[in-house]
Amino acid sequence: QSIEFFFEVSNFQDYKNLPRFDFLLKIDVAISADDQRLQEMKLLSEANPHLNLAVHAGGQLWLLPNLTAVSEKTFSKIYAHRIIYEACHMTFSKALQLNDSTDKLLLVKSCHDSSPKKYSSYLNEGVAGFALQNPQTQFVNLHLPSLLLKKAYLTLTTDVYKTIAQRDLKDPLFQALGWESMNWVESYKAYHPKAQIEAIEWFRLF
């Protein structure tokens, strides 16, 4: 069956245009159709038929809920309203490369762990819902256009998780963002920094 058919059943009216997803899960490694994370996303897609969901993994774009895999090279660019990127390590440079693909990037620290995270509350309630539903998961929620404004203060090769986990208000980046306080929110077990520029909106790092 043709790629036109798969995009038609995925509610895309014109597949040749830039594919725009409501929600995209990005994983660096290749996965198979029986991967637990992909299966969980399939269920999430079936429960939210009004939304376009996909998984971008190992050079392939899995369209949901029909589990159709197409090469990422089919498109010059892939855009999503929200992207979740599961990764063990993430440099600022790599994160900012997604600036043309999304404004909202949720980095989920996942090291050698193929077990699925729960994203249903994130779809409906945003990052606060994700924090409640995944109380042991480390994450950083970024607003990429705001972060890009202060790119000059970034050491692009440094790890996002390590930099933010230090919670050093004297860090040049945090000063440039106008961080005033960390604001630990007990109900979410996460930090919600008070800042003039909300580039780093929420985080939980052990």
PLY file of the C-alpha trace (Angstrom):
ply
format ascii 1.0
element vertex 206
property float x
property float y
property float z
element edge 205
property int vertex1
property int vertex2
end_header
0.00 0.00 0.00
1.16 3.51 -0.84
2.35 6.22 1.52
-0.66 8.26 0.37
-2.96 5.61 1.84
-1.20 5.54 5.19
-1.35 9.30 5.55
-5.01 9.30 4.59
-5.89 6.83 7.35
-3.78 8.90 9.75
-6.05 11.93 9.17
-3.53 13.87 7.06
-5.28 15.73 4.26
-2.15 16.54 2.27
0.82 14.35 3.11
3.14 16.25 0.75
2.98 19.29 2.99
5.04 19.50 6.15
3.61 16.83 8.49
2.34 18.50 11.63
1.70 16.36 14.68
0.02 17.27 17.92
2.40 15.06 19.85
5.62 13.31 18.84
7.72 10.89 20.89
11.35 10.90 19.77
13.78 8.07 20.53
17.33 7.86 19.18
17.48 4.07 18.70
15.62 2.00 16.14
12.61 0.08 17.42
10.39 -2.72 16.18
6.61 -2.80 15.92
6.32 -4.74 19.19
8.33 -2.19 21.21
6.48 -1.43 24.46
6.83 2.33 24.02
5.35 2.18 20.55
2.48 0.00 21.75
1.70 2.43 24.57
1.67 5.31 22.12
-0.64 3.31 19.86
-3.12 2.94 22.73
-2.83 6.66 23.47
-3.54 7.46 19.84
-6.59 5.20 19.79
-7.90 6.93 22.92
-7.42 10.36 21.30
-8.55 9.94 17.68
-8.83 13.71 17.23
-5.05 14.08 17.66
-2.22 13.19 15.30
0.43 11.23 17.22
3.65 9.65 16.00
6.90 8.10 17.17
10.20 9.16 15.60
12.80 6.48 16.25
16.04 5.43 14.57
15.41 7.26 11.31
11.82 6.08 10.99
8.54 7.85 11.59
5.86 5.55 12.99
2.35 6.79 12.20
-0.28 6.01 14.78
-2.45 4.19 15.47
-1.81 1.98 12.43
1.91 1.38 13.23
3.07 2.31 9.77
6.78 3.12 9.52
8.09 5.53 6.86
11.58 6.91 6.44
12.28 10.29 8.00
13.92 11.21 4.69
10.45 11.33 3.14
10.17 14.85 4.55
12.52 17.81 4.70
11.22 18.60 8.17
8.83 17.20 10.76
6.87 19.54 13.02
4.99 18.79 16.23
3.14 21.01 18.68
4.86 19.11 21.47
7.87 16.79 21.32
8.99 14.42 24.05
12.59 13.28 23.62
13.63 10.24 25.64
17.40 10.31 25.99
20.08 9.48 28.53
22.27 12.42 27.53
21.31 15.66 25.81
23.54 18.60 24.90
22.13 22.10 24.52
23.22 22.01 20.89
21.20 18.87 20.19
18.14 20.26 21.95
18.27 23.52 20.00
18.44 21.63 16.72
14.74 20.93 17.28
13.86 24.62 17.39
12.41 24.47 13.87
10.43 21.34 14.75
8.69 22.49 17.92
8.44 25.23 20.53
7.77 22.84 23.41
10.34 20.15 24.18
10.05 17.77 27.11
13.33 15.96 27.73
12.83 12.69 29.59
15.97 11.13 31.02
15.91 7.49 30.01
19.08 5.38 30.22
19.03 1.76 29.02
15.34 1.66 29.81
12.83 0.57 27.18
9.87 0.49 29.56
7.18 2.98 28.52
6.52 6.19 30.39
2.96 7.39 30.91
2.00 10.31 28.70
-1.80 10.44 28.85
-1.83 13.16 31.53
0.74 15.15 29.59
-1.61 15.23 26.60
-4.48 16.56 28.67
-2.81 18.53 31.48
0.65 19.41 30.22
3.92 18.92 32.04
2.34 19.20 35.50
0.17 16.22 34.65
3.21 14.33 33.41
5.04 15.05 36.67
2.15 13.67 38.72
1.75 10.57 36.58
5.50 9.77 36.54
6.75 10.62 40.06
10.10 8.84 39.67
10.97 10.08 36.20
13.62 12.74 35.64
12.73 15.41 33.11
13.34 18.96 31.87
10.66 21.00 30.12
12.05 23.58 27.67
10.56 26.41 25.65
13.04 26.43 22.78
12.41 29.93 21.30
13.07 31.44 24.74
16.19 29.33 25.21
17.45 30.37 21.79
17.28 34.02 22.84
20.08 33.29 25.34
22.14 30.98 23.15
25.19 33.20 23.69
25.21 32.18 27.36
25.12 28.46 26.60
28.02 26.08 26.44
26.47 24.11 23.61
28.44 20.92 24.23
27.45 20.62 27.89
24.78 18.23 29.08
21.38 19.80 29.73
20.60 17.48 32.62
23.90 18.04 34.43
23.79 21.82 34.02
20.27 22.21 35.34
20.67 19.61 38.09
23.33 21.81 39.72
20.65 24.43 40.42
23.29 27.15 40.62
21.63 30.56 40.45
25.06 32.07 39.72
25.36 30.10 36.49
25.63 32.61 33.57
22.73 30.93 31.75
20.40 31.12 34.73
21.37 34.72 35.36
20.70 35.54 31.70
17.26 33.94 32.04
16.60 36.04 35.11
16.20 33.17 37.53
15.13 34.49 40.92
14.31 31.24 42.73
13.90 27.50 42.09
10.40 27.07 43.57
10.10 23.41 44.57
6.46 22.34 44.10
5.86 19.51 46.55
2.65 18.24 44.94
4.51 17.63 41.67
7.89 16.75 43.21
9.47 19.11 40.70
11.03 22.56 40.36
9.19 25.41 38.67
11.77 28.24 38.45
10.67 31.83 38.86
12.35 33.61 35.97
12.02 36.61 33.70
12.44 34.35 30.66
10.71 30.99 31.04
13.01 28.90 28.88
13.29 26.15 31.51
9.74 25.82 32.76
9.80 22.68 34.92
12.39 20.10 35.87
13.00 17.15 38.13
16.57 15.85 38.27
18.06 13.63 40.97
0 1
1 2
2 3
3 4
4 5
5 6
6 7
7 8
8 9
9 10
10 11
11 12
12 13
13 14
14 15
15 16
16 17
17 18
18 19
19 20
20 21
21 22
22 23
23 24
24 25
25 26
26 27
27 28
28 29
29 30
30 31
31 32
32 33
33 34
34 35
35 36
36 37
37 38
38 39
39 40
40 41
41 42
42 43
43 44
44 45
45 46
46 47
47 48
48 49
49 50
50 51
51 52
52 53
53 54
54 55
55 56
56 57
57 58
58 59
59 60
60 61
61 62
62 63
63 64
64 65
65 66
66 67
67 68
68 69
69 70
70 71
71 72
72 73
73 74
74 75
75 76
76 77
77 78
78 79
79 80
80 81
81 82
82 83
83 84
84 85
85 86
86 87
87 88
88 89
89 90
90 91
91 92
92 93
93 94
94 95
95 96
96 97
97 98
98 99
99 100
100 101
101 102
102 103
103 104
104 105
105 106
106 107
107 108
108 109
109 110
110 111
111 112
112 113
113 114
114 115
115 116
116 117
117 118
118 119
119 120
120 121
121 122
122 123
123 124
124 125
125 126
126 127
127 128
128 129
129 130
130 131
131 132
132 133
133 134
134 135
135 136
136 137
137 138
138 139
139 140
140 141
141 142
142 143
143 144
144 145
145 146
146 147
147 148
148 149
149 150
150 151
151 152
152 153
153 154
154 155
155 156
156 157
157 158
158 159
159 160
160 161
161 162
162 163
163 164
164 165
165 166
166 167
167 168
168 169
169 170
170 171
171 172
172 173
173 174
174 175
175 176
176 177
177 178
178 179
179 180
180 181
181 182
182 183
183 184
184 185
185 186
186 187
187 188
188 189
189 190
190 191
191 192
192 193
193 194
194 195
195 196
196 197
197 198
198 199
199 200
200 201
201 202
202 203
203 204
204 205
